[in-house]
Amino acid sequence: MIEPIDFFSAKEHTLKTFLTSGNKKFRVPDYQRNYAWTDNELEQLWVDFKQTVTDSFGHDYTIRMNHKPHFFGTLLLTKDETGIFFDLSD
């Protein structure tokens, strides 16, 4: 019997390690945009993301000691065959 574990691996990452390790590019696939993502939702995600980075890290990516944690929730990313692009599915 095929189990989900055969196809998926969940990993916990900090924002710092996720953004600074390797050469990554993120995209929302066409099928996902047509289904659930509007321009407003994409804009709100980007605004939240930029504000979190600004609030949490200095220009050299050192953690600001007085920052409030931000919980984005679960982000479902699928790496493409090149290992550079990550599709944001959920």
N, C-alpha and C positions, 0 to 999 in steps of 0.2 A: 504494500500500500504506500502511496506517495504521501509524504507529510510536508506541511508548509516549511519546516526547517530545511528541507531539501532545496528550497528556492530562495529563502530569505535569511538575512542575518541582521539582527538589530544591534546597533552600537550606540553608546552614549558618547557625545562629544561636547566639549565646551565650545563656545562661539570662537574663542581665540584659536584653538587648535584646528577647528574646522576651516576657518578662513585662511590660516597661515600655512597649512601643510599642503604642499603640492600646488599644481596649476589646475585650478578648477573653474568651470564656467557653469552657471545655473540657467535653466530655462523652464518655462511652463509649456508642456507640449500642446500642440493644436487641439488634440482631442480633449484635453482637460480644460482649456480655455473655453471651448464651445460648450462644454457641459456645465461648468460651475463658476468659472472665474470671469468676472467682468473687469473692465478697466478700473473701476473704483476699488474692487477687492485687491487687484494687483498693486495699485497705488498705495493702498492702506498697508499692505504687507511691506512694501518698500520703505514707506515712511516709518513704520514701527521698527524695522530692521536698522535703518540709518540712525534713528534716535537711540536705540539700544547700544549701538556701537559707540556713538558719541558720548553717551552717559557712562558707559562701562570702561572705556579704554582711553589712554592717552595716545598721542600721535605715534608713539613707538610700540603700541599694543601692550603697554604695561597696564595692569588692572588698577582702576581708580578705587581707592580704599573706601570712599564714601558712596559708592554706587549702590543703587537698589537692584536686586536681582530681577530679571525679566524672564518669564516663562512663555515661550512661544507655543508650547505644546509639542505634539509629535509632528515632525516633518518627514514625509515619506519621499525619499530620493532614490532614483534608480540610475545607476551608473551605466553609461553607454559603453559600447565595445572599445572605444578609444581610451576610456578611463579619465577623460577630461571633462566631458559634459555630464551633468547631473540633472535629470528631469524631476521637477517638483510636481508630484502627483497629488499630494494631500498634505 
